[in-house]
Amino acid sequence: MDNENIEELNENDESTFILTDEEGNEYPFSLLDFVDYNDDMYVVLAPADSDPESDDDLELVVMQVVMTDEGPTFEMFEDDELAEAVLDKFISSLDESEQ
Protein backbone atom coordinates (compact mmCIF):
# COMPACT_ATOMS: atom_id res chain seq x y z
CA MET A 1 0.00 0.00 0.00
CA ASP A 2 1.17 3.48 -0.80
CA ASN A 3 2.42 5.26 2.34
CA GLU A 4 0.95 8.55 1.11
CA ASN A 5 -2.54 7.03 1.28
CA ILE A 6 -1.92 5.74 4.82
CA GLU A 7 -0.68 9.19 5.88
CA GLU A 8 -3.80 10.71 4.32
CA LEU A 9 -6.02 8.37 6.35
CA ASN A 10 -4.04 9.11 9.52
CA GLU A 11 -4.33 12.87 8.96
CA ASN A 12 -8.06 12.61 8.34
CA ASP A 13 -10.00 13.90 11.36
CA GLU A 14 -12.49 11.09 10.93
CA SER A 15 -11.22 8.01 12.77
CA THR A 16 -14.65 6.37 13.07
CA PHE A 17 -15.84 4.05 10.32
CA ILE A 18 -19.25 2.50 9.81
CA LEU A 19 -19.16 -1.23 9.08
CA THR A 20 -22.28 -2.84 7.65
CA ASP A 21 -23.15 -6.51 8.17
CA GLU A 22 -24.91 -8.84 5.71
CA GLU A 23 -28.32 -7.77 7.04
CA GLY A 24 -27.63 -4.06 6.54
CA ASN A 25 -27.04 -3.26 10.22
CA GLU A 26 -24.48 -0.50 10.72
CA TYR A 27 -21.89 -0.43 13.49
CA PRO A 28 -19.42 2.39 14.26
CA PHE A 29 -15.78 1.35 14.75
CA SER A 30 -12.76 3.41 15.78
CA LEU A 31 -9.45 3.09 13.97
CA LEU A 32 -6.75 1.94 16.38
CA ASP A 33 -3.78 1.47 14.06
CA PHE A 34 -2.41 0.28 10.75
CA VAL A 35 -0.25 -2.86 10.73
CA ASP A 36 2.16 -3.74 7.94
CA TYR A 37 2.41 -7.54 7.81
CA ASN A 38 4.04 -9.63 5.06
CA ASP A 39 4.02 -6.71 2.61
CA ASP A 40 0.28 -6.15 3.05
CA MET A 41 -1.43 -3.45 5.10
CA TYR A 42 -4.10 -4.19 7.68
CA VAL A 43 -6.21 -2.02 9.94
CA VAL A 44 -7.19 -2.79 13.53
CA LEU A 45 -10.60 -1.45 14.58
CA ALA A 46 -12.54 -1.50 17.87
CA PRO A 47 -16.23 -0.79 18.47
CA ALA A 48 -16.57 2.99 18.80
CA ASP A 49 -18.48 2.69 22.07
CA SER A 50 -15.92 0.40 23.72
CA ASP A 51 -13.78 1.49 26.65
CA PRO A 52 -10.15 0.33 26.26
CA GLU A 53 -9.60 0.92 30.01
CA SER A 54 -12.42 -1.48 30.91
CA ASP A 55 -11.76 -4.95 32.32
CA ASP A 56 -14.07 -6.41 29.67
CA ASP A 57 -12.42 -8.08 26.70
CA LEU A 58 -12.11 -5.65 23.83
CA GLU A 59 -13.45 -7.09 20.57
CA LEU A 60 -11.05 -6.07 17.81
CA VAL A 61 -11.62 -6.35 14.09
CA VAL A 62 -8.78 -6.84 11.61
CA MET A 63 -9.37 -5.93 7.98
CA GLN A 64 -7.07 -5.80 4.98
CA VAL A 65 -6.46 -2.41 3.39
CA VAL A 66 -6.95 -2.64 -0.37
CA MET A 67 -6.34 0.16 -2.85
CA THR A 68 -9.12 0.89 -5.33
CA ASP A 69 -9.62 3.67 -7.87
CA GLU A 70 -11.53 5.59 -5.17
CA GLY A 71 -8.74 5.14 -2.62
CA PRO A 72 -8.11 2.73 0.24
CA THR A 73 -10.91 0.41 1.35
CA PHE A 74 -11.12 -2.11 4.20
CA GLU A 75 -11.97 -5.71 3.32
CA MET A 76 -12.80 -8.65 5.57
CA PHE A 77 -10.88 -11.90 5.19
CA GLU A 78 -11.42 -15.43 6.50
CA ASP A 79 -7.91 -16.44 7.64
CA ASP A 80 -7.97 -16.71 11.46
CA GLU A 81 -4.24 -17.45 11.67
CA LEU A 82 -3.45 -14.32 9.65
CA ALA A 83 -5.75 -12.21 11.81
CA GLU A 84 -4.06 -13.57 14.95
CA ALA A 85 -0.60 -12.78 13.53
CA VAL A 86 -1.65 -9.22 12.66
CA LEU A 87 -3.12 -8.75 16.16
CA ASP A 88 0.07 -10.11 17.73
CA LYS A 89 2.12 -7.57 15.79
CA PHE A 90 -0.33 -4.80 16.80
CA ILE A 91 -0.07 -5.77 20.49
CA SER A 92 3.72 -5.96 20.25
CA SER A 93 3.82 -2.43 18.86
CA LEU A 94 1.66 -1.25 21.78
CA ASP A 95 4.02 -2.92 24.24
CA GLU A 96 7.04 -1.26 22.58
CA SER A 97 5.45 2.19 22.68
CA GLU A 98 4.71 1.86 26.42
CA GLN A 99 8.38 1.27 27.22
C-alpha positions as CSV (number, residue, x, y, z in Angstrom):
1,M,0.0,0.0,0.0
2,D,1.2,3.5,-0.8
3,N,2.4,5.3,2.3
4,E,0.9,8.5,1.1
5,N,-2.5,7.0,1.3
6,I,-1.9,5.7,4.8
7,E,-0.7,9.2,5.9
8,E,-3.8,10.7,4.3
9,L,-6.0,8.4,6.3
10,N,-4.0,9.1,9.5
11,E,-4.3,12.9,9.0
12,N,-8.1,12.6,8.3
13,D,-10.0,13.9,11.4
14,E,-12.5,11.1,10.9
15,S,-11.2,8.0,12.8
16,T,-14.6,6.4,13.1
17,F,-15.8,4.1,10.3
18,I,-19.3,2.5,9.8
19,L,-19.2,-1.2,9.1
20,T,-22.3,-2.8,7.7
21,D,-23.1,-6.5,8.2
22,E,-24.9,-8.8,5.7
23,E,-28.3,-7.8,7.0
24,G,-27.6,-4.1,6.5
25,N,-27.0,-3.3,10.2
26,E,-24.5,-0.5,10.7
27,Y,-21.9,-0.4,13.5
28,P,-19.4,2.4,14.3
29,F,-15.8,1.4,14.7
30,S,-12.8,3.4,15.8
31,L,-9.5,3.1,14.0
32,L,-6.7,1.9,16.4
33,D,-3.8,1.5,14.1
34,F,-2.4,0.3,10.7
35,V,-0.3,-2.9,10.7
36,D,2.2,-3.7,7.9
37,Y,2.4,-7.5,7.8
38,N,4.0,-9.6,5.1
39,D,4.0,-6.7,2.6
40,D,0.3,-6.1,3.1
41,M,-1.4,-3.4,5.1
42,Y,-4.1,-4.2,7.7
43,V,-6.2,-2.0,9.9
44,V,-7.2,-2.8,13.5
45,L,-10.6,-1.5,14.6
46,A,-12.5,-1.5,17.9
47,P,-16.2,-0.8,18.5
48,A,-16.6,3.0,18.8
49,D,-18.5,2.7,22.1
50,S,-15.9,0.4,23.7
51,D,-13.8,1.5,26.6
52,P,-10.2,0.3,26.3
53,E,-9.6,0.9,30.0
54,S,-12.4,-1.5,30.9
55,D,-11.8,-4.9,32.3
56,D,-14.1,-6.4,29.7
57,D,-12.4,-8.1,26.7
58,L,-12.1,-5.7,23.8
59,E,-13.4,-7.1,20.6
60,L,-11.0,-6.1,17.8
61,V,-11.6,-6.4,14.1
62,V,-8.8,-6.8,11.6
63,M,-9.4,-5.9,8.0
64,Q,-7.1,-5.8,5.0
65,V,-6.5,-2.4,3.4
66,V,-6.9,-2.6,-0.4
67,M,-6.3,0.2,-2.8
68,T,-9.1,0.9,-5.3
69,D,-9.6,3.7,-7.9
70,E,-11.5,5.6,-5.2
71,G,-8.7,5.1,-2.6
72,P,-8.1,2.7,0.2
73,T,-10.9,0.4,1.3
74,F,-11.1,-2.1,4.2
75,E,-12.0,-5.7,3.3
76,M,-12.8,-8.6,5.6
77,F,-10.9,-11.9,5.2
78,E,-11.4,-15.4,6.5
79,D,-7.9,-16.4,7.6
80,D,-8.0,-16.7,11.5
81,E,-4.2,-17.5,11.7
82,L,-3.4,-14.3,9.7
83,A,-5.8,-12.2,11.8
84,E,-4.1,-13.6,14.9
85,A,-0.6,-12.8,13.5
86,V,-1.7,-9.2,12.7
87,L,-3.1,-8.7,16.2
88,D,0.1,-10.1,17.7
89,K,2.1,-7.6,15.8
90,F,-0.3,-4.8,16.8
91,I,-0.1,-5.8,20.5
92,S,3.7,-6.0,20.3
93,S,3.8,-2.4,18.9
94,L,1.7,-1.2,21.8
95,D,4.0,-2.9,24.2
96,E,7.0,-1.3,22.6
97,S,5.4,2.2,22.7
98,E,4.7,1.9,26.4
99,Q,8.4,1.3,27.2
